[in-house]
Amino acid sequence: MEIVETPNLVDAVWESWAEPRPSRPLEPVFILDHMYNGKHAPEKWIQVKEALKDTKVDELLITTLDDICWMLNLRGSDISYNPVFFSHIIFNVADMKVKLFIDSRKIDPTVQAYLDELNVEVFPYEAINEKLGAMASEGKKIGFDTSKANSSLNNIVKDSMEAVTDVVAKIKCLKNPVEAQGMKNANVRDCAAIMKYFGFLEEELRKPDHGLTEYSAAEILEHRYRASHEMFR
């Protein structure tokens, strides 16, 4: 079996389509307060460096959005119901420097000041290919999880790549006390919300003229979710 790389056919369809292609989301990135993460970003970088000490990796490419959020203690809303933002990270293992590839329009002055304090360099989202290519040509060993990067990035670094699996994921799955308490608090709120909704349904369905359908009941739930989401945000 031979695998042949081709241009993205979806892109080709959009080029010939009458309607313009929707642009990528430009939702603002925001800082996750320390009271919720329990560990500052540089402390996490030390853990990542320690996890890679027995490898030959010079630069770690991170493409999984939840891992990027964890590394920087940042959150976003580019994907509905998922607090992430489109980006890539290259983490230099030796000096623990981070390069963030993102549309800078998502970064307000407060977030930029935070990134400056961490010495995080910000590059355009599309610059990832060029930067990886330059690192590969310099002979740097680039580590990344081949199952979580697209074939284009894979092809750029394939000759200088060292496969590593779930480096960040394995660290962040071990919750610190603040994160563990946060999960418990979220579960309490979730359970309370579900019980409140079930109570509402039980009360309404007793009425002969309640008029509720599966769809209208779901709309009520959606409305309540959005209201509570904005309140906690």
N, C-alpha and C positions, 0 to 999 in steps of 0.2 A: 504494500500500500504506500502510495506517495502522497504527501500532504503538500498542496500548492497554495501559496499565499496569494490572495486576490484583493483588489480594492473593496472597501465596504459597499455592498450592493445597495444598502439603504441610502447611503450618501448619493449614489448615482440616481436613485429614484427621486430624491429631493431636488436634485439639480434640474430635472426635467419637469417637476411638478409646478402647477400654476400658482399654488399658494406658497408664500415664503416659509421657510423652515423655522419653527419656533426656536428662539435663542435659548441658551443655557440660563438657568435661574441665576439671579443676582441677589439672592437673599443675604442680609448682613451676617457676618460671623460675630459671635459674642464670646466673652470669657466666662468659663464656668468657675464660679467662686470657690475659693479654697475650702469653704465650709461643706462643700458637696464632694470634692475630689479627694481631700485628705492627704494629698501629696503634691508638692510642687513639681513642675515639669522637669527641671534639672535632676531631681531625685530619681525620676523615672528613667532618664537618659543613662544614669549610672547603672541602673538595673539592666538596661539593654546592652550596654557595653560589657558588663559582666557576663551576660548570656552568650556573648560572641567571643569571649577571650580565647577559646580553644579553636577558633576558626582563623582563616586567613583573610577574612573580609575587611576591606578598607572602607567601603561605603555600603550602607544598607538602604536599599530602595523599598519604600513602603507605599503600597498602592491601595490597601484596604482602608476605607474612609473612617471606620470606627476606630482603627488603630491610630490613625493620624489625629483624630480628636483626642484620644487618650494621651498621646505623646505631648500634645501642646496645651491640654486643658482648655480647648476651645470647642464650641458647638456651633451648629448652623441649622438651616432648614431647607436645603436644596431639594430634599426628598421628603414628601409628605409623611408625617408620623415617624420620621427617623431623623434624629438631631445631628446630621452630618452635612458636610459641604464638599463639593468636588475639588480635589486637590491631589498632589503627590508630595512625598517627602523623600529627601536623600539625607541620611544621617551618617556623618563622618564618625567612625568608631573611635579613632585615636584621640581627637580633641573634642568630641561630642558637640560638633557644630551641626546645625540643622538648616537645610535649604528647603523652603516651602514654595511649591509651584501652585499658584492660585490666581484667579482673576482679582486684581488689586482693588477693583471697585467694591468688593465685598468687605473690605477692611476699612473701618472708620479710624479716626485719629487715636481713639482710646486703645483699640486693638493694636494699631501700629506701634504705639508707645510701648505696649506690653511686649510685642515681638522684638522691638529694639532692645528692651531691657534684657531679653533672653539671648540677644545676638543672633536671632533667627533672620536669615537672608530671605527676602521675598522675590520670587521670579514669576514672570507670566506663566500661566498654566501650560501654554504650548511650548515653552522653552525646555521642557523635560527631555525631549529627544536629543536636542543639541547638547545639553549638559551631560547626559549619559554617554553620548558618543564621544565627547571630549575626554571624559574620565576613562572610558574604555581604551581610547587611543594612547592615553598616558600609562597604560598598563595596570591601572588600579583594579583590584579584585572587588567586584560588586556582588553583594549578596541579596537575594530576593527569593520569594516563594514563587516558583514557576507556575503553580496552580492558581495564583491570584494576580497575575499580571498578563496583559494582553500580548498577542504574538508580536506586535510591532516593537514593544519595549524589549521583549525576549530576544528578538533578532538583533537589536542594537548591542546588547551586552553578552550575547551567547558565548563569545570567545573569551570573555573575562569574567564569567559568572561563576559564583559558588552558590549552589542551591541550599537555602536554609528554609526551615518550615516553622511557621507560626511563632516567630521569635517574640513579637510583641503580645500576641494573643495568649501565649502561655504565661506571660508575666501578669497581664491584666486580669486573667481569670482568677487569680488569687487576690481576693478583695481585702483592702485594708479596713480597719475598724469603721472609718467614716463611710466608706463605700458600702460596707455590709449593713450598717445602720440605715443608710439611704435606701437600700433594697427593701429592708423591713418596713420603713416608713411608706414607701411607694405601694407595697403590698397591702398595708392597712388602708390607705386611701382608695386603692382599687377595689378592695372588698367592700368598703363602706359605700362606694359609688354603685357597685353592682346591687347591693342589698337595697339601697335607696331606690334604684330603678325598678327592681322587682316589687318593692312595696307600692310604687306608683302604679305598676301594671295590675297588681292584685286589686288595688282600690278602684281603678278605672274599669276593669273588666267585670266588676260586680254591677256596674250600671247598665241597664237594658239598652240604653241609647249611647253607649260609649263611642261608637263610630271608629274605633281603632282598627287599623289593618296592620299587617306585618311591616308594610312600608312606612306608614305614618308613625308607628311606634319607633321604628329605626330612625326616622327623621328627628323625633323628639330627643332620642339618645344622642344623636350627632350634634344637635343644637346645644345640649347640656355639656357635651364634651368640649366643644369649642369655647364656650363661656368659661369653663373651669381652666382650660389650657391657657387662655389669655390672662386669667387671674393669677395663676402660678408663675407665668412668664414675667 
